[in-house]
Amino acid sequence: MSWLRERVARSEPPVGGLQLHELADPPVSYFCPRCGWHGNVRDVATVDGDWAAPVCECCYEDLHPGIEVVVSYWSVSEASYLRKTPEDHLPFTVIRSRKVARRLGGRDEMYRPHFSQDHEVWEFTSVLVEEARDGSSYDVTEIGEGEASAIMERTRAKYLSG
């Protein structure tokens, strides 16, 4: 990822070993090695000056000691009226909802392991917004991080076995 270092237009002062960098000519297509998010970025951050694995701006917020981030996890299963087998009751993926305290907006992502054999993939989703408005086409339930990890492991095994 050292090619990103060459695109730095401006850098914030470091906070401990954490430093945010604004990129020239954004947006840049990027995969974050920490959270698995893939998309266009305008900023990346380095941890201890490591340009081999710069992280996205959301991971910067997660790691910054002065920024409070709230994360919740949600199980996703077929809507009850669509279930035909007992397996349909099992959650087939997880949504990770991440918000910075005292700031509007956030990032909701659905775990999608079948998109890549090489790394975890989180894809933007509007399921939680739809659910809050008038109901989505899935059943979603807030769960803890441990249960989310178990669902992700089961989903990963299903799609990446062999």
Summary of the structure (lengths in Angstrom):
residues: 162
radius of gyration: 17.7
end to end distance: 30.3
largest distance: 55.9
contacts: 424
relative contact order: 0.14
helix: 27%
strand: 36%
